[in-house]
Amino acid sequence: MTTPLASQTPPPSWWALFHCFGMIGLLSFGGPAAQIALMHRELVDRRDWLEEEAFLRGLSFCMLLPGPEAMQLATYTGWRMRGVGGGLLAGSLFILPGALVIAALVFLYVSFGTLPAVQSAFLGIKAAVVVIVIQALWRISQKALKTPGAWALALGGFVALFVFDLPFPLVVLLAGGIGLLQRAPSTDPLPSAHHVPAHHGRTILFWTALWLLPLLGLSLIGAEFLATIGWFFAKLAVVTFGGAYAVLAYMTQTVVSDHGWITTGQMIDALGLAETTPGPLVLVTQFVAMLAGSEMGGAKLAIAAGAVALWATFVPCFLWIFATAPYVERLTAHPRLRSALAAITASVAGMMLNLSVWFLLHLLFQTNTHRDLGPISVPLPEFGSLDKTALILTALAPVVAALLRGRILWLLATMACFGLVVAGFTVG
């Protein structure tokens, strides 16, 4: 198979590709920034498979797409070197190690999560998760909120979700529409698509059918729970701009409030455990689906739900890459698309603030109720239900995070230990 983008150097062998992306998949801890840095070191610095400019252009392209940008960058670089097969190999190896770890963690969580000591440890992990989300909010706000318009979009995103409880996809569409209107078309001609394969249309149709037909089959055979899981995460895959943190509020709202599959506390636990695994953080969708399946019908349904969630979440990532990769230069240079993405990213900062407030309220207070403030209803805590242990751990978590300087695994482990210690003192 020839490479999609012509190059003077021969493409790496299939074994070299397997070895490289297998290692990246096993070592891809620490979120997208660390994962992208790892890929840069392996693909640009060590193996010289990509030039710096091509790597950065590919990264910019993946940030225009919904879904986990690090996983899609792996898929794109595999596609550059070995076509669709290379992209499928690289993207799959980026996901599979974390997916296997998540499956094991779900069964451990279901088996031992109700023990008092485990619950105390998870209380510390929940406090760490709140800090992790706030840190992610700080990073994205520094990057995205540089103009008064961007701040207004962020505030609008927060108010739309926290106050008016609008659907997340609608907020994303509104922000993208505002961005499209903000930037006039460039007078410079856009670059043309590069080497579009003759069978490109068939590739798009194949991956679209591969993604959606199994979900349609679940609906037709009456597997209601699995079909609902599949269609929900398929919809999530289309609107996942800004990373997994951006859609966690929407996911929490749907799986906790709308369907009642899991609790808010379990959702925070799921995020904490997903932070400890290699691969994209959006693997939290697999954890949520498996936990919901276990609650609904035991181990077999948990495995089936996890498989459906993985399928609905990640097959479209391959679709986006294989459908648009020949147009990288054109897409990354398009001023309206970049403006729309900037607007979505700004609104995502507000949505992440909503997520932080949501997690904090449910961590610190055992009871939260909606209260009417004029024509609107907002979630407010019952202050008498304050959890003093959670308050101590929440105050301690930022200090620990600052001392550990961004080492997430150490932060989670340390806060789990503090959870055991603080819970012991408060009980005693």
C-alpha positions in Angstrom: 0.0 0.0 0.0 1.3 3.4 -0.9 1.3 6.3 1.5 -1.5 8.9 1.1 1.0 11.8 1.1 4.0 11.3 -1.2 7.3 11.3 0.5 10.9 10.7 -0.6 11.5 8.3 2.3 10.0 4.8 2.3 7.1 4.3 4.8 7.9 2.4 8.1 7.2 -1.3 8.1 4.1 -2.6 9.7 6.1 -4.1 12.5 7.8 -0.7 13.2 4.4 1.0 13.2 3.0 -1.6 15.5 6.0 -1.3 17.9 5.9 2.5 17.9 2.2 3.0 18.5 1.9 0.1 20.8 4.5 1.7 23.0 2.8 5.1 22.8 -0.5 3.4 23.7 1.0 1.8 26.8 2.8 5.0 28.0 0.1 7.6 27.1 -0.7 8.7 30.7 -1.3 12.3 31.8 -3.9 13.7 29.4 -3.6 15.1 25.8 -0.7 17.5 26.4 1.5 14.7 27.7 0.3 12.3 25.0 1.0 14.8 22.2 4.4 15.5 23.6 5.1 11.7 23.7 4.1 11.3 20.0 6.2 14.3 19.0 9.3 12.8 20.7 8.7 9.4 19.1 7.6 10.4 15.6 9.5 13.6 15.0 12.6 13.6 17.2 13.5 9.9 17.6 12.3 8.2 14.4 12.2 11.2 12.0 9.0 9.8 10.4 7.4 13.3 10.3 8.8 16.8 9.9 8.0 19.4 12.6 5.7 21.4 10.3 3.7 18.3 9.2 3.2 17.2 12.8 2.0 20.7 13.9 -0.3 20.9 10.8 -1.7 17.5 11.7 -2.3 18.6 15.3 -4.1 21.8 14.2 -6.2 19.7 11.9 -7.2 17.2 14.7 -8.1 20.1 17.0 -10.7 21.2 14.4 -12.5 17.8 14.7 -14.8 16.5 17.5 -13.2 13.8 19.6 -10.0 13.2 21.5 -7.3 15.1 19.5 -4.4 12.9 20.7 -6.0 9.7 19.5 -7.0 11.3 16.2 -3.4 12.6 15.8 -2.2 9.1 16.2 -4.7 7.9 13.6 -3.8 10.8 11.2 0.0 10.1 11.4 -0.7 6.4 10.9 -2.8 7.3 7.8 0.0 9.5 6.5 2.5 6.6 6.6 0.4 3.6 5.7 -3.0 4.7 4.5 -6.3 3.6 6.1 -4.7 0.4 7.5 -2.0 2.4 9.2 -4.4 4.8 10.6 -6.6 2.0 12.0 -3.5 0.3 13.5 -2.2 3.5 15.2 -5.5 4.6 16.5 -6.5 1.2 17.8 -3.2 0.8 19.6 -3.7 4.2 21.3 -7.1 3.1 22.7 -6.8 -0.6 23.5 -4.4 -0.6 26.5 -6.5 1.9 28.4 -9.8 0.1 27.4 -8.5 -3.1 28.9 -7.4 -1.4 32.1 -10.8 0.4 32.4 -12.6 -2.9 32.0 -10.6 -4.4 34.9 -11.1 -1.3 37.0 -14.9 -1.4 36.6 -15.1 -5.0 37.9 -12.8 -4.1 40.9 -14.9 -1.0 41.6 -18.2 -3.0 41.5 -16.7 -5.7 43.8 -15.0 -3.5 46.4 -16.3 0.1 45.9 -18.9 -0.3 48.8 -16.3 -1.1 51.5 -15.9 1.8 54.0 -12.1 2.1 53.4 -12.6 2.2 49.6 -15.3 4.8 50.0 -12.9 6.9 52.1 -10.1 6.6 49.6 -12.5 7.6 46.8 -13.6 10.7 48.7 -9.9 11.8 48.5 -9.9 10.9 44.8 -13.1 13.0 44.2 -11.4 16.0 45.8 -8.5 15.5 43.5 -10.8 15.2 40.5 -12.3 18.6 41.3 -8.8 20.1 41.3 -7.9 18.4 38.0 -11.0 19.8 36.3 -10.3 23.3 37.6 -6.7 23.0 36.4 -8.0 22.0 32.9 -10.4 25.0 33.0 -7.5 27.3 33.9 -5.4 26.0 30.9 -8.2 26.3 28.4 -9.2 29.7 29.6 -5.6 31.0 29.2 -5.6 29.7 25.7 -9.2 30.6 24.6 -10.2 33.7 26.6 -8.2 36.5 25.1 -10.9 38.9 24.0 -14.1 40.4 25.5 -16.1 38.4 23.0 -14.5 35.1 24.1 -15.2 36.0 27.7 -18.9 36.7 26.8 -19.1 33.3 25.0 -17.6 31.6 28.1 -20.1 33.3 30.4 -22.9 32.4 28.0 -21.9 28.7 28.0 -22.0 28.6 31.8 -25.3 30.4 32.1 -26.9 28.2 29.4 -26.0 25.0 31.2 -26.1 26.0 34.9 -29.1 28.4 34.9 -31.2 27.4 31.9 -30.2 23.7 31.7 -30.0 23.9 27.9 -28.8 20.8 26.0 -25.0 20.7 25.5 -25.2 20.0 21.7 -27.4 23.1 21.3 -24.9 25.3 23.1 -22.0 23.9 21.0 -24.0 24.6 17.8 -24.9 28.2 18.9 -21.3 29.0 19.8 -20.1 27.6 16.5 -22.7 29.6 14.6 -21.6 32.8 16.3 -18.0 32.0 15.4 -18.9 31.5 11.8 -20.5 34.9 11.7 -17.6 36.7 13.4 -14.9 36.2 10.7 -15.2 37.5 7.1 -14.0 35.1 4.5 -10.3 35.4 3.6 -9.4 36.9 0.2 -6.4 34.5 0.0 -7.2 31.4 -2.0 -7.4 28.2 0.0 -5.0 25.4 -0.8 -6.4 22.5 -2.7 -7.0 19.1 -1.4 -3.9 16.9 -1.5 -4.0 13.5 -3.3 -7.6 12.5 -2.8 -7.8 8.7 -3.5 -10.1 7.5 -6.2 -12.1 5.3 -3.7 -12.4 8.1 -1.1 -16.2 8.3 -1.3 -16.5 4.5 -0.7 -14.2 4.8 2.3 -16.5 7.5 3.8 -19.6 5.4 3.2 -18.0 2.3 4.6 -16.9 3.9 7.9 -20.3 5.7 8.3 -22.1 2.4 7.8 -19.7 0.6 10.1 -20.4 3.2 12.8 -24.2 3.5 12.6 -25.6 0.1 11.3 -24.7 -1.9 14.4 -26.5 0.8 16.5 -29.5 0.6 14.2 -29.4 -3.2 14.6 -29.6 -2.9 18.4 -32.7 -0.7 18.0 -34.3 -3.1 15.6 -33.8 -6.2 17.7 -35.2 -4.5 20.8 -32.0 -4.2 22.9 -33.3 -1.0 24.3 -30.7 -0.3 27.0 -27.7 -1.1 24.6 -29.3 0.9 21.8 -29.8 3.9 24.1 -26.2 3.7 25.3 -25.0 3.5 21.7 -27.0 6.4 20.3 -26.2 8.6 23.2 -22.5 8.1 22.9 -22.7 8.4 19.1 -24.3 11.8 19.6 -21.6 12.7 22.2 -18.9 11.8 19.6 -20.3 14.5 17.3 -20.2 17.3 19.8 -17.0 16.5 21.8 -15.1 19.7 21.0 -12.6 20.8 23.6 -11.8 17.4 25.1 -13.6 15.0 27.5 -13.9 17.6 30.3 -16.2 19.7 28.1 -18.8 17.0 27.6 -18.7 15.5 31.1 -21.4 17.9 32.3 -23.6 16.8 29.5 -22.8 13.1 30.1 -23.5 13.5 33.8 -26.8 15.2 33.2 -27.9 12.5 30.8 -26.7 9.3 32.6 -27.5 10.6 36.2 -30.5 12.9 35.9 -32.2 11.7 32.7 -31.7 8.0 32.8 -30.6 7.4 36.4 -28.1 4.7 35.4 -25.4 5.9 37.9 -25.1 8.5 40.6 -23.1 11.8 40.5 -20.6 10.3 43.0 -20.0 7.3 40.7 -19.5 9.7 37.8 -16.8 11.5 39.7 -15.2 8.2 40.6 -15.3 7.2 37.0 -13.4 10.3 36.0 -10.9 9.7 38.7 -10.2 6.2 37.6 -10.1 7.1 34.0 -7.3 9.6 34.8 -5.2 6.7 36.1 -5.3 4.8 32.8 -3.3 5.2 29.5 -5.1 6.5 26.5 -7.6 9.3 26.0 -9.7 10.5 28.9 -12.8 10.0 26.9 -12.5 6.3 27.8 -14.5 7.5 30.8 -17.5 6.7 28.5 -16.6 3.0 28.6 -16.4 3.1 32.4 -19.8 4.8 32.7 -21.4 2.4 30.2 -20.0 -0.7 31.9 -21.0 0.6 35.4 -24.5 1.3 34.1 -24.6 -2.1 32.5 -23.5 -3.8 35.7 -26.2 -2.0 37.7 -28.8 -3.0 35.1 -27.9 -6.6 34.4 -24.6 -7.8 35.8 -21.2 -8.7 34.2 -22.4 -9.8 30.8 -24.5 -6.6 30.2 -21.5 -4.6 31.5 -19.2 -6.0 28.9 -21.8 -5.5 26.2 -22.4 -1.9 27.2 -18.7 -1.2 27.4 -18.2 -2.6 23.9 -21.1 -0.6 22.5 -19.8 2.6 24.1 -16.3 2.1 22.7 -17.8 1.4 19.2 -20.0 4.5 19.3 -17.3 6.7 20.7 -14.2 5.8 18.6 -15.4 4.5 15.2 -16.5 8.0 14.3 -13.0 9.2 15.2 -11.6 7.0 12.4 -14.4 8.3 10.1 -13.5 11.9 10.7 -9.8 11.3 10.0 -10.3 9.1 6.9 -12.9 11.4 5.5 -11.0 14.7 5.9 -7.3 13.8 6.0 -6.7 14.6 2.3 -8.0 18.1 3.0 -5.7 19.0 5.9 -4.1 22.0 4.4 -7.4 23.4 3.2 -9.2 22.9 6.5 -6.4 24.3 8.7 -6.2 27.4 6.6 -10.0 28.1 6.5 -10.6 31.3 8.5 -14.3 30.6 9.2 -13.7 27.1 10.5 -10.9 28.4 12.8 -13.2 31.2 14.0 -16.0 28.7 14.7 -13.6 26.4 16.6 -12.3 29.4 18.6 -15.9 30.3 19.6 -16.7 26.7 20.6 -13.5 26.5 22.7 -14.4 29.8 24.5 -17.9 28.5 25.3 -16.4 25.2 26.4 -14.5 27.2 29.2 -17.9 28.2 30.6 -19.2 24.6 30.3 -16.2 23.4 32.2 -16.9 25.9 34.9 -20.4 24.5 35.1 -18.9 21.0 35.5 -16.5 22.2 38.3 -19.4 23.8 40.2 -21.6 20.7 39.7 -18.9 18.4 41.0 -18.0 20.7 43.9 -21.7 21.0 45.1 -22.2 17.2 45.0 -18.9 16.6 46.7 -19.3 19.0 49.6 -23.0 18.7 50.2 -25.1 15.6 50.7 -28.3 17.4 49.5 -28.7 19.8 46.6 -32.1 21.2 45.5 -33.3 23.4 42.7 -34.6 26.8 44.0 -36.6 29.4 42.1 -34.9 32.7 41.7 -37.5 34.7 39.9 -38.2 33.1 36.5 -35.3 30.7 36.7 -34.5 27.7 38.8 -30.9 27.0 39.9 -29.3 24.1 41.9 -28.3 25.3 45.3 -27.0 23.2 48.3 -28.6 22.6 51.7 -25.9 24.1 53.8 -26.8 21.9 56.8 -25.8 18.8 54.7 -22.1 20.0 54.5 -19.7 17.0 54.6 -16.8 18.1 56.8 -14.5 15.4 55.7 -15.0 16.3 52.0 -14.4 20.0 52.9 -11.1 19.2 54.5 -10.0 17.1 51.6 -11.1 19.7 49.0 -9.1 22.3 50.8 -6.1 20.0 50.9 -6.2 18.9 47.3 -5.0 22.1 45.7 -2.0 22.2 48.1 -1.1 18.6 47.2 -1.5 19.4 43.5 0.8 22.4 43.7 3.5 20.4 45.5 3.3 17.6 43.0 3.4 20.0 40.0 0.9 18.3 37.7 1.7 14.6 38.3 -1.8 13.4 38.1 -1.2 9.8 39.1 0.7 10.8 42.2 -2.0 13.4 43.1 -4.8 10.7 42.9 -2.8 8.2 44.9 -1.8 10.8 47.6 -5.4 12.1 47.9 -6.7 8.5 48.2 -4.3 8.0 51.2 -5.4 11.4 52.7 -9.0 10.3 52.3 -8.3 7.2 54.5 -6.5 9.3 57.1 -8.9 12.2 57.3 -12.0 9.9 57.3 -10.3 8.0 60.2 -9.8 11.2 62.2 -13.3 12.6 61.6 -15.0 9.3 62.5 -12.8 8.9 65.6 
